Amino acid sequence: MPDVRSVIVLGVGVPRGAFDTLPRGRAEYTNTLMAATATLRIVAFPDS
């Protein structure tokens, strides 16, 4: 991408508690990841 002049990076923090159940259980981590992904989509694509 030689013509790119700027890049926008978005991020959402994941609480430490989401990792506490790994690798035994993935439910807490998966729920947190899904919520973070939904938040990023709303921020990145507000008209969608």
C-alpha positions in Angstrom: 0.0 0.0 0.0 2.5 2.6 -1.1 0.0 5.4 -1.4 -1.3 5.1 2.1 -0.8 8.3 4.1 -2.5 7.5 7.4 -3.8 4.5 9.3 -6.5 4.4 12.0 -6.2 1.8 14.7 -9.1 1.0 17.0 -9.0 -1.2 20.1 -11.1 -2.3 23.0 -9.7 -3.4 26.3 -10.4 -7.0 27.5 -10.7 -7.4 31.2 -8.1 -9.7 32.8 -11.0 -11.8 34.2 -11.8 -12.9 30.7 -8.6 -14.9 30.6 -8.9 -16.5 34.1 -11.0 -19.4 32.8 -8.7 -20.3 29.9 -8.0 -23.0 28.8 -10.6 -24.9 30.9 -13.6 -22.8 29.9 -13.9 -20.4 27.0 -17.3 -18.9 27.6 -16.2 -15.8 29.5 -13.5 -15.0 27.0 -15.7 -15.7 24.0 -18.5 -13.5 25.4 -16.0 -10.7 26.0 -14.5 -11.0 22.6 -17.9 -10.9 20.9 -18.9 -7.8 22.9 -15.6 -6.1 21.9 -16.1 -7.0 18.3 -19.6 -5.6 18.3 -18.3 -2.3 19.9 -15.6 -2.0 17.3 -18.1 -2.5 14.5 -20.3 0.2 15.9 -17.4 2.7 16.2 -15.9 1.8 12.8 -19.1 1.6 10.8 -21.7 3.8 12.5 -24.1 3.9 9.6 -24.3 0.2 9.1 
